[in-house]
Structure formats: C-alpha cells, structure tokens
C-alpha cells in the first residue's frame, strides 16, 4: 500500500529549521520551497523540505563535520 506524499505546514517547518514562520513563507513565495494550497492551508511536501535541507551550501563553505 502506498502512503503517498506527506505534508507539513509553515509553523512546523519553521520549528524544524529554527527560523521564523515568516522566513518559511518567504521561501515558499520565492519558489525555493515548493508548496500546494489545500483548502485555506499552504502545505509543503516533506520530500521538498528534505531536498531544501540537503542542497549544497551556495557559499561553498563546509559544515564542521564535513571531510576534506
């Protein structure tokens, strides 16, 4: 049985990313974080959130745990 995509709302995403809800809404508005509108709610697929979290750092800096 397929469970299909799962979705989250902006407040939960803000908590995970440790940013304001406004920042999440800006990411959605800019298209960096794709979303769908369902009823009156704007929802983000968990898959798209994971993609955002796993994208390379545009500054070229490595995280402390990265190997050379």
Backbone as a chain_set.jsonl record, in Angstrom:
{"seq": "XXXXXXXXXXXXXXXXXXXXXXXXXXXXXXXXXXXXXXXXXXXXXXXXXXXXXXXXXXXXXXXXXXXX", "coords": {"N": [[0.844, -1.179, 0.0], [0.613, 2.18, -0.889], [1.72, 5.099, 0.716], [1.813, 7.687, -0.125], [2.593, 11.213, -0.693], [3.623, 13.136, 2.133], [2.733, 15.95, 4.066], [3.582, 19.208, 5.433], [2.906, 22.079, 7.475], [3.679, 25.624, 7.495], [4.313, 26.616, 10.209], [5.306, 24.309, 11.561], [7.468, 23.644, 9.944], [9.058, 25.906, 10.294], [9.792, 25.576, 12.949], [11.356, 23.235, 12.796], [13.446, 24.116, 11.133], [14.431, 26.11, 12.689], [13.815, 28.823, 12.321], [11.94, 31.831, 11.632], [8.373, 31.785, 11.1], [7.696, 33.524, 9.124], [10.02, 33.588, 7.551], [9.92, 31.022, 6.452], [7.616, 31.301, 4.917], [8.539, 33.177, 3.095], [10.444, 31.629, 1.736], [8.711, 29.865, 0.499], [7.197, 31.658, -1.084], [9.184, 32.583, -2.816], [9.694, 30.374, -4.283], [11.685, 28.644, -3.63], [11.001, 26.726, -1.851], [8.801, 24.518, -2.698], [5.199, 24.432, -2.722], [1.775, 23.477, -2.044], [-1.623, 24.481, -2.274], [-4.186, 23.718, -0.121], [-7.413, 23.72, 0.556], [-7.645, 26.29, 2.813], [-5.049, 26.226, 3.549], [-1.494, 26.359, 3.173], [0.653, 23.979, 2.062], [3.618, 22.005, 2.405], [5.425, 19.502, 0.832], [7.024, 16.867, 2.522], [9.136, 15.668, 1.242], [10.061, 17.749, -0.433], [10.939, 19.563, 1.491], [13.041, 18.08, 2.597], [14.713, 18.024, 0.371], [15.425, 20.731, 0.199], [16.858, 20.957, 2.59], [19.028, 19.332, 2.061], [20.429, 20.451, -0.015], [23.375, 21.765, -1.634], [25.59, 24.088, 0.035], [25.477, 27.373, -0.987], [27.549, 29.158, -0.525], [29.825, 27.744, -0.553], [31.104, 26.931, 1.689], [32.003, 24.435, 4.058], [30.323, 22.218, 6.309], [31.13, 21.773, 9.802], [31.456, 19.056, 10.289], [32.113, 17.95, 7.865], [34.261, 16.128, 5.667], [37.519, 16.679, 4.206]], "CA": [[0.0, 0.0, 0.0], [1.381, 3.42, -0.989], [1.268, 6.107, 1.674], [1.743, 8.97, -0.814], [3.382, 12.283, -0.088], [3.156, 13.702, 3.394], [2.863, 17.404, 4.016], [3.721, 19.97, 6.674], [2.553, 23.494, 7.387], [4.774, 26.559, 7.762], [4.775, 26.691, 11.604], [6.108, 23.123, 11.886], [8.726, 23.755, 9.196], [9.834, 26.948, 10.974], [10.348, 24.981, 14.168], [12.409, 22.303, 12.383], [14.568, 24.876, 10.589], [14.806, 27.098, 13.695], [13.65, 30.138, 11.715], [10.587, 32.338, 11.835], [7.36, 31.354, 10.136], [7.794, 34.475, 8.011], [11.117, 33.12, 6.699], [9.403, 29.872, 5.704], [6.683, 31.825, 3.918], [9.362, 33.788, 2.046], [10.992, 30.523, 0.94], [7.599, 29.375, -0.317], [6.862, 32.693, -2.07], [10.267, 32.691, -3.797], [9.761, 29.138, -5.051], [12.754, 27.776, -3.126], [10.318, 25.641, -1.148], [7.511, 24.329, -3.38], [4.053, 24.163, -1.858], [0.454, 23.353, -2.662], [-2.671, 25.05, -1.45], [-5.255, 22.76, 0.123], [-8.354, 24.493, 1.356], [-7.022, 27.569, 3.122], [-3.703, 25.998, 4.07], [-0.369, 26.183, 2.26], [1.339, 22.779, 2.54], [4.892, 21.669, 1.78], [5.713, 18.074, 0.886], [8.223, 16.552, 3.299], [10.188, 15.396, 0.248], [10.609, 19.035, -0.866], [11.681, 20.101, 2.625], [14.295, 17.327, 2.653], [15.529, 18.485, -0.754], [15.956, 22.025, 0.608], [17.843, 20.734, 3.649], [20.18, 18.59, 1.55], [21.084, 21.125, -1.136], [24.715, 22.274, -1.305], [25.71, 25.449, 0.545], [25.923, 28.219, -2.106], [28.764, 29.898, -0.17], [30.969, 26.857, -0.748], [31.656, 26.549, 2.981], [31.649, 23.105, 4.509], [29.946, 22.081, 7.71], [32.248, 21.34, 10.626], [31.609, 17.604, 10.235], [32.485, 17.504, 6.513], [35.66, 15.746, 5.459], [38.157, 17.347, 3.074]], "C": [[0.89, 1.242, 0.0], [0.822, 4.447, -0.02], [1.158, 7.476, 1.032], [2.552, 10.036, -0.101], [2.771, 12.733, 1.236], [3.517, 15.172, 3.39], [2.991, 18.002, 5.404], [3.3, 21.411, 6.415], [3.73, 24.346, 7.838], [5.217, 26.602, 9.234], [5.662, 25.496, 12.007], [7.462, 23.166, 11.187], [9.63, 24.789, 9.863], [10.506, 26.39, 12.222], [11.507, 24.044, 13.828], [13.652, 23.06, 11.927], [15.128, 25.9, 11.576], [14.865, 28.501, 13.082], [12.223, 30.597, 11.989], [9.644, 31.758, 10.775], [7.387, 32.265, 8.903], [8.895, 34.057, 7.031], [10.659, 31.936, 5.856], [8.466, 30.353, 4.607], [7.423, 32.534, 2.782], [9.974, 32.725, 1.145], [9.92, 29.968, -0.001], [7.29, 30.376, -1.434], [7.915, 32.794, -3.17], [10.371, 31.448, -4.682], [10.876, 28.212, -4.602], [12.177, 26.563, -2.412], [8.942, 25.483, -1.784], [6.396, 23.998, -2.384], [2.8, 23.98, -2.691], [-0.552, 23.983, -1.712], [-3.791, 24.035, -1.346], [-6.236, 23.427, 1.065], [-7.756, 25.869, 1.58], [-5.581, 27.448, 3.569], [-2.682, 25.835, 2.949], [0.463, 25.046, 2.839], [2.603, 22.511, 1.736], [5.105, 20.165, 1.937], [7.009, 17.852, 1.659], [9.399, 16.285, 2.366], [10.847, 16.696, -0.221], [11.393, 19.712, 0.257], [13.03, 19.397, 2.752], [15.248, 17.765, 1.542], [16.182, 19.829, -0.412], [17.066, 21.849, 1.64], [19.124, 20.095, 3.127], [20.889, 19.271, 0.392], [22.448, 21.654, -0.701], [24.657, 23.718, -0.831], [26.234, 26.339, -0.575], [27.202, 29.006, -1.801], [30.013, 29.064, -0.382], [31.624, 26.435, 0.561], [31.168, 25.172, 3.358], [31.19, 23.162, 5.961], [31.141, 21.564, 8.479], [32.496, 19.847, 10.506], [32.031, 17.076, 8.868], [33.968, 17.168, 6.45], [36.204, 16.487, 4.246], [38.306, 16.417, 1.905]], "O": [[1.818, 1.341, 0.803], [-0.39, 4.647, 0.062], [0.484, 8.352, 1.573], [3.125, 9.793, 0.961], [1.554, 12.707, 1.418], [4.503, 15.579, 2.775], [2.581, 17.413, 6.404], [3.335, 21.892, 5.283], [4.659, 23.855, 8.48], [6.422, 26.622, 9.485], [6.654, 25.67, 12.715], [8.479, 22.775, 11.76], [10.836, 24.573, 9.984], [11.661, 26.705, 12.507], [12.534, 24.062, 14.508], [14.773, 22.698, 12.284], [16.179, 26.491, 11.33], [15.816, 29.255, 13.29], [11.405, 29.842, 12.514], [10.07, 31.309, 9.711], [7.131, 31.821, 7.784], [8.718, 34.161, 5.817], [10.979, 31.86, 4.669], [8.524, 29.857, 3.482], [6.981, 32.494, 1.634], [10.022, 32.895, -0.073], [10.2, 29.644, -1.155], [7.139, 29.989, -2.593], [7.583, 33.059, -4.325], [11.053, 31.466, -5.707], [11.01, 27.108, -5.13], [12.798, 25.5, -2.374], [8.017, 26.225, -1.454], [6.626, 23.371, -1.35], [2.771, 24.288, -3.882], [-0.349, 24.012, -0.498], [-4.291, 23.545, -2.359], [-5.927, 23.67, 2.232], [-7.396, 26.546, 0.618], [-4.952, 28.443, 3.929], [-2.974, 25.246, 1.908], [0.927, 25.132, 3.976], [2.649, 22.762, 0.532], [4.98, 19.622, 3.035], [7.983, 18.58, 1.463], [10.535, 16.643, 2.679], [12.066, 16.739, -0.389], [12.404, 20.365, -0.001], [14.049, 20.045, 2.989], [16.456, 17.863, 1.759], [17.36, 20.037, -0.703], [18.096, 22.52, 1.569], [20.194, 20.301, 3.699], [21.858, 18.727, -0.138], [22.65, 21.957, 0.475], [23.784, 24.482, -1.243], [27.331, 26.096, -1.077], [27.869, 29.472, -2.724], [31.126, 29.59, -0.394], [32.588, 25.669, 0.555], [30.05, 24.785, 3.018], [31.605, 24.027, 6.732], [32.06, 20.986, 7.899], [33.642, 19.409, 10.611], [32.281, 15.88, 8.722], [34.807, 17.816, 7.076], [35.444, 16.88, 3.36], [38.825, 16.815, 0.862]]}, "num_chains": 1, "name": "protein.A"}
